[in-house]
Amino acid sequence: MAEDTPSVPVHCPDCETTTRVAMADVADAIERHNDQLHDGEDVARVDPDVAEQLADLVAEDLGLFEE
């Protein structure tokens, strides 16, 4: 992964692992991990705190917090 490529932490509580994945590849990486290691169950996911922060940034950027 290039140094200037944004990455996000992906956490799997069952495997007790956290890894950083390029933002562009995160959906595929999570799906592949869950398919290969957890029979397709949604176990691995973007770190919940980071996901919440990203959602807030997107909502702010879209003007959803404006009255």
DSSP file (Angstrom, degrees, kcal/mol; ACC not computed):
  #  RESIDUE AA STRUCTURE BP1 BP2  ACC     N-H-->O    O-->H-N    N-H-->O    O-->H-N    TCO  KAPPA ALPHA  PHI   PSI    X-CA   Y-CA   Z-CA
    1    1 A M              0   0    0      0, 0.0     6,-0.0     0, 0.0     2,-0.0   0.000 360.0 360.0 360.0 131.3    0.0    0.0    0.0
    2    2 A A    >   -     0   0    0      1,-0.1     3,-1.4     4,-0.1     0, 0.0  -0.346 360.0-119.5 -69.0 151.3    1.4    3.4   -0.9
    3    3 A E  T 3  S+     0   0    0      1,-0.3    -1,-0.1    -2,-0.0     0, 0.0   0.804 112.4  50.4 -63.3 -30.4    2.1    5.8    1.9
    4    4 A D  T 3  S+     0   0    0      2,-0.1    -1,-0.3     0, 0.0    -2,-0.0   0.425  85.8 104.3 -90.4   2.1   -0.3    8.4    0.5
    5    5 A T  S <  S-     0   0    0     -3,-1.4     2,-0.0     1,-0.0     0, 0.0  -0.733  77.4-120.6 -84.5 123.1   -3.2    5.9    0.1
    6    6 A P        -     0   0    0      0, 0.0    17,-3.0     0, 0.0    18,-0.3  -0.371  35.9-173.2 -62.1 138.9   -5.8    6.4    2.8
    7    7 A S  E     -A   22   0A   0     15,-0.3    15,-0.2    16,-0.1    13,-0.1  -0.938  12.4-154.2-132.8 157.7   -6.3    3.2    4.8
    8    8 A V  E     -A   21   0A   0     13,-2.5    13,-2.4    -2,-0.3     2,-0.3  -0.957  26.6-107.2-129.6 148.6   -8.8    2.2    7.5
    9    9 A P  E     -A   20   0A   0      0, 0.0    38,-2.6     0, 0.0     2,-0.5  -0.592  28.1-160.3 -76.8 133.5   -8.4   -0.3   10.3
   10   10 A V  E     -AB  19  46A   0      9,-3.6     9,-2.3    -2,-0.3     2,-0.4  -0.965   9.8-161.6-113.4 128.1  -10.4   -3.5    9.9
   11   11 A H  E     -AB  18  45A   0     34,-3.1    34,-2.3    -2,-0.5     7,-0.2  -0.906  14.4-169.7-116.7 136.7  -11.1   -5.5   13.0
   12   12 A C  E  >> -A   17   0A   0      5,-2.9     5,-1.7    -2,-0.4     4,-1.2  -0.930   2.3-170.4-122.0 105.8  -12.1   -9.2   13.5
   13   13 A P  T  45S+     0   0    0      0, 0.0    -1,-0.1     0, 0.0    31,-0.1   0.836  86.4  54.3 -65.5 -31.7  -13.1  -10.0   17.0
   14   14 A D  T  45S+     0   0    0      1,-0.2    -2,-0.0     2,-0.1    30,-0.0   0.901 117.2  35.5 -68.7 -40.0  -13.2  -13.7   16.4
   15   15 A C  T  45S-     0   0    0      2,-0.1    -1,-0.2    -3,-0.0     3,-0.1   0.578 104.2-131.8 -86.4 -10.8   -9.6  -13.8   15.0
   16   16 A E  T  <5 +     0   0    0     -4,-1.2     2,-0.3     1,-0.2    -2,-0.1   0.914  62.8 130.4  56.3  46.3   -8.5  -11.1   17.5
   17   17 A T  E   < -A   12   0A   0     -5,-1.7    -5,-2.9     2,-0.0     2,-0.4  -0.936  41.2-170.2-129.3 151.8   -6.8   -9.2   14.6
   18   18 A T  E     +A   11   0A   0     -2,-0.3     2,-0.3    -7,-0.2    -7,-0.2  -0.990  15.2 171.2-136.4 133.2   -6.8   -5.7   13.3
   19   19 A T  E     -A   10   0A   0     -9,-2.3    -9,-3.6    -2,-0.4     2,-0.4  -0.965  31.7-119.1-138.7 155.0   -5.2   -4.7   10.0
   20   20 A R  E     -A    9   0A   0     -2,-0.3     2,-0.4   -11,-0.2    -2,-0.0  -0.823  31.3-173.1 -97.2 134.9   -5.1   -1.6    7.9
   21   21 A V  E     -A    8   0A   0    -13,-2.4   -13,-2.5    -2,-0.4     5,-0.1  -0.969  33.9 -98.2-128.9 140.7   -6.6   -1.8    4.4
   22   22 A A  E >>  -A    7   0A   0     -2,-0.4     3,-1.7   -15,-0.2     4,-0.8  -0.316  35.5-122.8 -55.3 137.1   -6.5    0.7    1.6
   23   23 A M  G >4 S+     0   0    0    -17,-3.0     3,-0.7     1,-0.3     4,-0.4   0.854 111.3  55.2 -54.6 -38.2   -9.9    2.5    1.6
   24   24 A A  G 34 S+     0   0    0    -18,-0.3    -1,-0.3     1,-0.2     4,-0.2   0.743 114.7  39.8 -67.5 -22.6  -10.5    1.5   -2.0
   25   25 A D  G <> S+     0   0    0     -3,-1.7     4,-2.6     1,-0.1    -1,-0.2   0.420  85.3  99.8-105.2  -0.8  -10.1   -2.2   -1.1
   26   26 A V  H <X S+     0   0    0     -4,-0.8     4,-2.4    -3,-0.7     5,-0.2   0.885  81.2  48.8 -62.5 -43.6  -11.8   -2.4    2.3
   27   27 A A  H  > S+     0   0    0     -4,-0.4     4,-2.3     1,-0.2    -1,-0.2   0.933 115.3  44.5 -62.8 -45.3  -15.2   -3.9    1.1
   28   28 A D  H  > S+     0   0    0     -4,-0.2     4,-2.7     1,-0.2    -1,-0.2   0.897 113.1  51.6 -65.1 -40.3  -13.5   -6.6   -0.9
   29   29 A A  H  X S+     0   0    0     -4,-2.6     4,-2.4     2,-0.2    -2,-0.2   0.905 111.7  46.2 -64.7 -41.9  -11.0   -7.4    1.9
   30   30 A I  H  X S+     0   0    0     -4,-2.4     4,-2.7    -5,-0.2     5,-0.2   0.933 114.2  47.9 -66.0 -45.7  -13.8   -7.7    4.5
   31   31 A E  H  X S+     0   0    0     -4,-2.3     4,-2.5    -5,-0.2    -2,-0.2   0.926 113.2  48.0 -61.3 -44.9  -15.9   -9.9    2.3
   32   32 A R  H  X S+     0   0    0     -4,-2.7     4,-2.6     2,-0.2     5,-0.3   0.924 112.8  48.3 -62.4 -45.3  -13.0  -12.1    1.4
   33   33 A H  H  X S+     0   0    0     -4,-2.4     4,-2.7     1,-0.2     5,-0.5   0.944 114.3  45.6 -60.2 -48.8  -11.9  -12.5    5.0
   34   34 A N  H  X S+     0   0    0     -4,-2.7     6,-2.5     1,-0.2     4,-1.7   0.879 114.4  48.5 -65.7 -37.3  -15.5  -13.3    6.2
   35   35 A D  H  < S+     0   0    0     -4,-2.5     4,-0.5     4,-0.2    -1,-0.2   0.931 118.1  39.7 -65.2 -45.7  -16.0  -15.8    3.3
   36   36 A Q  H  < S+     0   0    0     -4,-2.6    -2,-0.2    -5,-0.2    -1,-0.2   0.847 131.5  21.8 -75.6 -34.7  -12.7  -17.6    3.9
   37   37 A L  H  < S+     0   0    0     -4,-2.7    -3,-0.2    -5,-0.3    -2,-0.2   0.644 129.6  34.3-111.5 -17.3  -12.7  -17.7    7.6
   38   38 A H  S >< S-     0   0    0     -4,-1.7     3,-2.5    -5,-0.5    -3,-0.1   0.042 102.1-106.9-133.2  28.0  -16.2  -17.3    8.9
   39   39 A D  T 3  S-     0   0    0     -4,-0.5    -4,-0.2     1,-0.3    -3,-0.1   0.806  81.5 -55.6  50.5  34.6  -18.5  -19.0    6.3
   40   40 A G  T 3  S+     0   0    0     -6,-2.5    -1,-0.3     1,-0.3    -5,-0.2   0.401  97.9 143.7  83.8  -3.2  -19.6  -15.7    5.0
   41   41 A E    <   -     0   0    0     -3,-2.5     2,-1.9    -7,-0.5     3,-0.4  -0.429  62.6-110.2 -69.5 146.2  -20.9  -14.3    8.4
   42   42 A D  S    S+     0   0    0      1,-0.2    -1,-0.1    -2,-0.1   -11,-0.1  -0.537  72.8 128.0 -78.4  80.5  -20.3  -10.6    8.9
   43   43 A V        +     0   0    0     -2,-1.9    -1,-0.2   -13,-0.2     2,-0.1   0.869  55.0  60.0-100.1 -58.7  -17.6  -10.9   11.6
   44   44 A A        +     0   0    0     -3,-0.4     2,-0.3   -14,-0.2   -32,-0.2  -0.449  69.1 155.9 -71.3 146.2  -14.8   -8.7   10.4
   45   45 A R  E     -B   11   0A   0    -34,-2.3   -34,-3.1    -2,-0.1     2,-0.1  -0.980  49.5 -73.0-161.4 165.0  -15.7   -5.1    9.9
   46   46 A V  E    S-B   10   0A   0     -2,-0.3   -36,-0.3   -36,-0.3     5,-0.1  -0.457  72.4 -84.9 -62.1 138.8  -14.3   -1.6    9.8
   47   47 A D     >  -     0   0    0    -38,-2.6     4,-2.6     1,-0.2     3,-0.4  -0.252  41.6-131.4 -47.2 125.1  -13.3   -0.5   13.3
   48   48 A P  H  > S+     0   0    0      0, 0.0     4,-2.1     0, 0.0     5,-0.2   0.829 103.9  52.4 -56.8 -37.1  -16.7    0.8   14.7
   49   49 A D  H  > S+     0   0    0      2,-0.2     4,-2.0     1,-0.2     5,-0.1   0.909 112.3  45.6 -65.6 -41.0  -15.2    4.1   16.1
   50   50 A V  H  > S+     0   0    0     -3,-0.4     4,-2.8     2,-0.2     5,-0.2   0.906 110.5  53.7 -67.9 -41.7  -13.6    4.8   12.7
   51   51 A A  H  X S+     0   0    0     -4,-2.6     4,-2.3     1,-0.2    -2,-0.2   0.898 109.4  49.0 -60.0 -40.6  -16.8    4.0   10.9
   52   52 A E  H  X S+     0   0    0     -4,-2.1     4,-2.2    -5,-0.2    -1,-0.2   0.910 111.3  48.9 -65.9 -42.5  -18.7    6.4   13.1
   53   53 A Q  H  X S+     0   0    0     -4,-2.0     4,-2.3     2,-0.2    -2,-0.2   0.913 111.8  49.2 -63.3 -42.5  -16.2    9.2   12.5
   54   54 A L  H  X S+     0   0    0     -4,-2.8     4,-2.5     1,-0.2    -2,-0.2   0.910 109.8  51.5 -62.8 -42.1  -16.3    8.6    8.7
   55   55 A A  H  X S+     0   0    0     -4,-2.3     4,-2.5    -5,-0.2    -1,-0.2   0.903 110.0  49.6 -62.1 -41.3  -20.1    8.7    8.7
   56   56 A D  H  X S+     0   0    0     -4,-2.2     4,-2.5     2,-0.2    -1,-0.2   0.908 110.9  49.6 -63.6 -42.4  -20.0   12.0   10.6
   57   57 A L  H  X S+     0   0    0     -4,-2.3     4,-2.6     2,-0.2    -2,-0.2   0.909 112.6  47.0 -63.7 -42.2  -17.5   13.5    8.1
   58   58 A V  H  X S+     0   0    0     -4,-2.5     4,-2.2     2,-0.2    -2,-0.2   0.927 112.6  49.1 -65.4 -44.5  -19.6   12.4    5.2
   59   59 A A  H  <>S+     0   0    0     -4,-2.5     5,-2.7     1,-0.2     6,-0.5   0.906 112.9  47.7 -61.9 -41.5  -22.8   13.7    6.7
   60   60 A E  H ><5S+     0   0    0     -4,-2.5     3,-1.2     1,-0.2    -1,-0.2   0.926 111.1  50.8 -64.2 -44.6  -21.1   17.0    7.5
   61   61 A D  H 3<5S+     0   0    0     -4,-2.6    -2,-0.2     1,-0.3    -1,-0.2   0.854 110.4  49.5 -61.9 -35.7  -19.7   17.2    3.9
   62   62 A L  T 3<5S-     0   0    0     -4,-2.2    -1,-0.3    -5,-0.2    -2,-0.2   0.524 115.4-117.4 -81.5  -5.3  -23.2   16.6    2.5
   63   63 A G  T X 5 +     0   0    0     -3,-1.2     3,-0.9    -4,-0.5    -3,-0.2   0.730  69.6 139.2  78.7  22.1  -24.7   19.3    4.8
   64   64 A L  T 3 < +     0   0    0     -5,-2.7    -4,-0.2     1,-0.2    -5,-0.1   0.674  68.0  55.9 -75.0 -15.8  -26.9   16.9    6.7
   65   65 A F  T 3  S+     0   0    0     -6,-0.5    -1,-0.2    -5,-0.1     2,-0.1   0.549  84.9 104.9 -90.8  -7.7  -26.2   18.7   10.0
   66   66 A E    <         0   0    0     -3,-0.9     0, 0.0     1,-0.1     0, 0.0  -0.449 360.0 360.0 -74.5 145.3  -27.3   22.1    8.7
   67   67 A E              0   0    0     -2,-0.1    -1,-0.1     0, 0.0    -3,-0.0   0.439 360.0 360.0 -96.0 360.0  -30.6   23.4    9.9
